[in-house]
Amino acid sequence: MKSVLPRSFTVAVILAALGSGACSRKEAASGAADAGTDAALVSMAADAAPAPSASAMQAASFPDAGFALAKVTPTEARRVRVAKLDGDPALSGAKAILEGHFAGVPGPFDVQTGALTAAGRRVVLVAEAGKPTSDARPIAFVLDDADRLVWSKEHPIAGIVAPVGPIAIAPGPRGRVALAACDPPTKLVALRLWDDDGSPFADFEAISGVESCDALSLLYWPGKGWIVVAAGVGATRARLLEEKGTPAWGDGLDLGVRSRPGAIAAPSLAADTDETFVLVQMAQPSAAPGSPFHALAFRYDTRGAPIWKAAADLGPLPKPPSAGERVKLGLTRPGVRVTLPSGTEVDVRPSGDVIARPRAPR
């Protein structure tokens, strides 16, 4: 299948304007699930179509499906692993389509869930756990506040050059949904947008020249755009894409820590203020064999420039993190609350001070 990834970040296509591959708003207004094969987005090669203007990107979609706009918390999608499809209440409204999609698959499953800027709606991404993305049969769908299926994509990575690496889901402005995907064959990280009715909106080149991508994080920062972070051996690469699709931070920045082979430091993100965000990774500060892993927090401004002179050390971990394991971040205003894999919680203040929280009695 032909790649949909752009050769330049300046090329993005609003598919509704092209009349290619995208279902129309009228066709999608019923909210029926897209149970068939999703059409791949058109080629994003430089000669495919002119790039839309910033004003077109901002105004191309307005809520027309009977929902109000809502604010979302600038934290990443919730991630859980469940043994069975009935193991997460977030999946209850999509039981039929999930049972059909994963027929005969015993589990476990990885689930990502995030609230959308369409009030009452949430996006869910489900895939078979422990498999490469291209073999994990990911499915993305949106549910409303009554657990009714609004739309679904049974092939959310259609058109991206296989094999596809890690993927991550997030909200976007005006009820849109964003999907980030690592694409090792092209050394790119792509950002794919669907409109509020599920129709394809645009694809963007988020990060280029990614030598390895073993963990991926995606944060929607309202008013700023999306922070995409790819972690691999030797680098944690990040880039901000503004809401109109314009990339910031040049060709990308190296943030956080450098992972060692066999110990990928999966990043976690949250915007603790309107002008700053926090990144936390679990890594070995010392290269000495057998040295303990620590959770390390970094704070950056909208330019990706560090706020603190050094990482805030959240303390040693009782055991090394398992493959792909990451901390969970929540907002405390001011600062963030970090939940470690052990269940221990610490608050990190904007000053970099770390405050341990007492363990809840069992």
N, C-alpha and C positions, 0 to 999 in steps of 0.2 A: 504494500500500500504506500502510496506517495506520502512523503512527510509533509506535515502542515506547519512545521517550524519555520519561522522567518529567518532570512539570511542577514537581516539588519533589524535592529530594534525600532527603526523608523517605519517599518512596514507592518501595519495592522489593518485588518479588514473587517468592516461591519457587514456581516453576511446578509442581513436583511436587505441592504442596499444593492447587493450583487445578485440577489435572487438565486443563490446557489447553496444547496445543502441544508439550509436552515428552514425549519418549519415557520410558517407565518404566525403572527399573533392571533389571527382569527382561528387558525387550525389548533393553536395551543390553548385558546381561551377556555375550553371545556375542562382543562386540568387533567385530562386523561393521561395515564402512564404511557411512556414511550417504551413499549415492551419489545419492539423490534430492534434490528440493528441500527445503531445511530449512524447517520451519515457523517463521514469525515469532513472536517472543515476544509475549505478550498486551500490550494497551495498558497503559501505566503511568500513565494519568491518575489524578488524585487519588481518583476514585470507583471505580476498578477493583477494588481490594482493599485490606484493611488492610496496613500495613507489618509485616513480621515483627519479632519482638523480637530483641534482640542475642543472647540465648541460643539462639534458634532459628537465627539465622544461623550461629552457631558450631557447633551440634550437628546441623544438618540433613544433613550428609554425613560419613560415616566410611568409611574404606577397606574395601571389601567385594569388591574385584575381584582379590584375590590379590597385592597389592603391599604393600611396606613403605614407610614414610615416610622421606624423605631431606632433608638440609639442602641449600639451594641458595645459590650465591654471589650476593650482592646487586649484580649488574651487569645491564645490559640484555641483551636478546636479541642474539645475533650477527647482523650484517647483511652480506650479500654480494650481488653482482650476477653472475649466470652467463649465459654465452652460450646454453647449452642445458641441458635438464633433467638430463642426465647429468654436468653440470659440477660438481656438489656432492655429495660422499658422503653428506651428511645426507638426501638425497632418495632414496637407493637403495631403501629399503623401501616407497616409495609409487610406484614406477615405473608400475604399471598404472593407478592412479587418476589420476595426473598426465597420462599420455599421453591418457587419455580426456577429462579436463577441458580440456586445452589442445590438443586435436587440431587440427593444421594451423597452430599458432602457432609460428613459427620461433625466437622469443626476441628479446632477452634477457629474463631473469626476475630479480625481486628476491626474496631469500629471507631470512626471519628465523627463527632457531632458538634455543630456550631449554630448558634442563633443567627438569624439573618436580619437585615435592615428592613425587611418586610415584616411588620408587626405580627407576632404569633407564629412565624414560620421558622423552621430549623432545617439545616441541610445535614444529611447523613451519608457517610462513605463507608462501605463494608467490603472487606476482602478476606479471602482465606489466609489464615495466619501461617507464618513460617515458610512462605513461598515467595519467589520473585514476583514482582508486580505483574509481569506479563502472563504469569501462570496462575495468579491469585484470583482472577475473575472479579475485579473490583466492580462495584455498582454504586452509583450516586443517586440520591433522590431527595426530594423536599416534601416535608409534612407540614400541615397547618396546626393551629392550636387545638383542633379537634381530632388530631391524629389521622387526618385524611390525606391521602397521597395527592400532591399537587402536580408533580412531574417526576420523571426518573430518566436516568441514562444508564442503560445496561452495558454500555461500552464507553465509559468516560475518557479513556485514553486512545480512542479510535483515531488513526491517522498519524500517531506519533511513532517514530522509527523504533521498532523492537530490537533488542529487549529494553523495556522501560524500567527505570530504577524507582526509587521511593516516590510516593505521591502524598500530597497534603491538601486539605480542603479549608476554605475560609469564606466568610461573607464578603460582600462588596457593596458599593453604594446602590441605592434605588432597587433593593431587593435582589441584586445579582449574586451569583455564586462564582467563586474563583477556585481553580484547581491548579496546583503547581506539580510539575513532574520532571524528574531527572531523566535525561536521555543520553546514556553513555555513548552510543554510536556517534552522535554529533557533538558530544562534550558540551551540551547545553542544558539549561534548566528553562522550561517553558512555563508560561502562565496562561491558562485558558479561562475565558470568561463565558458564562451563560447568562442570558437575560432572565428577568423575573419569571417569565413563562417557560423557561427551559430551552428557548431557542439559542443557537450559537451566537455569540456576540463578537468575540475577537480572540486571537492568539497573540502572545507577545514573547519575544526572547527576553527572559529575565536575567540570566547569567550565562556568559559564554566562556569557553576555555576551561571548563570544569574537568580536571584530570580524573577525579574520583568523587563519587557521590553515594555515600553509604547511609546518610540520614538527612532528612529534609524537613524544614520548618517553614510555616507560612503564617504571617500575622497581618490581619487587616487593621490598619491604624486610621480610624475615621478622620477624614480631612487631609490626610497625608498620603495614603495609598497602601501598598502591600510591601512588607519586608519579607524577602525570600532568603533563606539561609541554607546552604548546602555544606554538610560536613563530610570530609573524607580524610584519608591518610595524608597528613602533612598540612592541612589547611581547613579553615572554616570560612567559606566565602559567602558574602552577603551583598544584597543590592536592594535599593528602594525603587519601586515603580509607583509613580504618582497615579492618582485616580484616573487621570486622562490618558494614562499609558506611557507617559514620558519617564525614561529612566533617570535616576539620580545616582550620585556616588561614582561617577565616571564609569569605568568598566567593572566596578565592584570593589569591595573592600575585604581585607582579611580581618575578621573579628574573633573574639574569644580565644580558644586554645587550639593547638595543633594536635590532632589525634595520632596515636601510634598504631601500627598494624595490630589488628586483633582487639583494639580497645577504642572504638569509635565513640567520640564524645558527642552524643546526640544533643542538639541545642533546644532550649525552651525559651520562649519569648513572651514579653508583656510590655505594654506601654504604660509606665507608671505616672506620667504626666502628659500634657498636650505637646511637650517639646522633648521628652526623653523616653527611652525604652531600656529594658533590662534583658540581658541574655545570660542564661545559666547553663553550665555544662559540668559533667562529672568526668574528672580526668586525674592523672597522676602528676602532681606538681614536680615530683622528683623522678629522675630517670633511673634511680637505683632499683635493681631487681627486687620485686616483692614489696615495693613501697605502697602505702595505702592510697586509695582514691579519695579525692576531696570534691565537694561541690563548690564551684567557683562562679561568682556573679560579676558581671561587667555591666556598666551603664554608659549609654551613648546618647548624643543629641541627634537632631534631625539630619545632620550632615554625616552621621556615622563617626563623629569624633568622640573619643573617650572622655567621660566626666571625671572618673576616678583615676588616680595615678597608677593604681594597681588593682587587681581583682579583689573582691571581698571574699575571703575564705569562709565558707559556711560550715567547715569542719570535716573531719575524716568520716568516711563511710564504713559501716561495719563489715561490708564485703564488696567486692568489685561489682559494678552494675552488669546486668546481663546484656546480651546483644540487643541494641536498639532501645534499651531502657532509658528513660529520661525523667527529669523532675517535673512536677506540676506547679504552675504559677497562678496565683490569684492576686487581686489588688487589695491593698489595705488603705490606701489614700491617707497619709503618704506612704509610698513604698510598695513592695510586693511581699506576698507570703509564699514561701517555697515549701512544698511538700516533697520530702525525699522518698525514695522507694521503700525505706524502712517504716514510713509513716510519721517520722519526726518532722515537725514543722518549725521553721524559723522565719522571722520577719527581717527584711532588709530595708533599711531606711534610705532616703535619698542621699544622706551623708556617707553611706557605706557601712554604717554601724549595723551589726548583726545581733538580733535579739532572739534567743532561744524561747520557744513556747513549751509549756508543760504538756506532757503527754496526757491525752484524755483517758480517764479510768475505764477499764474494760468491765 
